[in-house]
């Protein structure tokens, strides 16, 4: 399964009410799902998210993404591109934090 397909499946589960998080505005999330669905597989944002996720799983395990950004989409922000940018920023920041922690734990 491609990253995009897995991402869409997770978002659709949330929309149906049995995903990892409850959704405040289903219509807004449905619009975001359609936005992602129409992006090409090799879209730079999707490639970056997939790359970050391959490193440590910090996208799928990131509380800022799944408990703050996705459930509240449509409350404060309604721009699909901005949400995708926010998700990428959160995932990259989390990955940087993980790498910094690993560097501090290196001997010497």
C-alpha positions as CSV (number, residue, x, y, z in Angstrom):
1,X,0.0,0.0,0.0
2,X,1.4,3.4,-0.9
3,X,1.7,6.2,1.6
4,X,-1.0,8.1,-0.1
5,X,-3.4,5.2,0.0
6,X,-2.6,4.5,3.7
7,X,-3.1,8.2,4.5
8,X,-6.4,8.4,2.7
9,X,-7.6,5.2,4.4
10,X,-6.8,6.6,7.8
11,X,-8.5,9.9,7.1
12,X,-11.6,8.1,5.8
13,X,-11.7,5.9,8.9
14,X,-11.7,9.2,11.0
15,X,-14.5,10.5,8.8
16,X,-16.6,7.4,9.3
17,X,-16.1,7.7,13.1
18,X,-13.9,4.7,13.7
19,X,-10.5,6.2,13.1
20,X,-7.8,7.2,15.5
21,X,-9.5,10.6,16.3
22,X,-12.9,12.1,16.5
23,X,-13.7,14.7,13.8
24,X,-15.3,18.1,14.6
25,X,-16.2,19.1,11.1
26,X,-16.8,16.1,8.8
27,X,-17.6,18.2,5.7
28,X,-14.2,19.9,6.0
29,X,-12.4,16.7,6.5
30,X,-14.2,15.2,3.5
31,X,-13.0,18.2,1.4
32,X,-9.4,17.6,2.6
33,X,-9.7,13.9,1.7
34,X,-10.8,14.8,-1.8
35,X,-7.9,17.3,-2.0
36,X,-5.4,14.6,-1.1
37,X,-7.0,12.1,-3.4
38,X,-6.4,14.4,-6.4
39,X,-2.8,14.9,-5.6
40,X,-0.4,12.8,-7.7
41,X,1.5,10.0,-5.9
42,X,4.7,11.9,-6.4
43,X,3.5,15.2,-5.0
44,X,6.4,16.8,-3.0
45,X,4.4,17.1,0.2
46,X,3.3,13.5,0.1
47,X,6.8,12.3,-0.8
48,X,8.2,14.3,2.2
49,X,5.6,12.9,4.6
50,X,6.3,9.4,3.4
51,X,10.0,10.0,3.8
52,X,9.7,11.4,7.3
53,X,7.4,8.4,8.2
54,X,9.9,5.9,6.9
55,X,12.5,7.3,9.3
56,X,10.7,6.8,12.6
57,X,7.0,6.7,12.1
58,X,6.8,10.2,13.5
59,X,3.9,11.1,11.2
60,X,1.6,8.3,12.2
61,X,2.5,8.6,15.9
62,X,2.5,12.4,16.1
63,X,-0.2,13.7,18.6
64,X,0.0,17.2,17.2
65,X,-1.1,15.8,13.8
66,X,-3.7,13.3,14.9
67,X,-5.1,14.9,18.0
68,X,-4.8,18.6,17.1
69,X,-4.6,19.3,13.4
70,X,-6.9,16.6,11.8
71,X,-9.8,16.7,14.3
72,X,-10.1,20.4,14.4
73,X,-9.7,21.1,10.6
74,X,-12.6,23.3,9.6
75,X,-12.7,25.1,13.0
76,X,-9.8,27.5,12.6
77,X,-8.3,26.5,9.3
78,X,-10.2,25.6,6.1
79,X,-7.4,25.6,3.5
80,X,-6.5,22.1,2.5
81,X,-3.0,23.0,1.3
82,X,-2.3,24.8,4.5
83,X,-3.4,21.7,6.5
84,X,-1.1,19.5,4.5
85,X,1.8,22.0,5.1
86,X,1.0,22.0,8.8
87,X,1.0,18.2,8.9
88,X,4.3,18.1,7.2
89,X,5.8,20.8,9.5
90,X,4.6,18.8,12.6
91,X,6.1,15.6,11.3
92,X,9.4,17.2,10.3
93,X,9.7,18.9,13.7
94,X,9.0,15.7,15.5
95,X,11.6,13.9,13.4
96,X,14.1,16.6,14.2
97,X,13.4,16.2,17.9
98,X,13.9,12.5,17.7
99,X,17.2,12.9,15.8
100,X,18.4,15.5,18.4
101,X,17.6,13.1,21.2
102,X,19.4,10.3,19.5
103,X,22.5,12.5,18.9
104,X,22.6,13.5,22.6
105,X,22.6,9.8,23.5
106,X,25.6,9.0,21.4
107,X,28.7,8.2,23.3
108,X,31.4,10.8,23.4
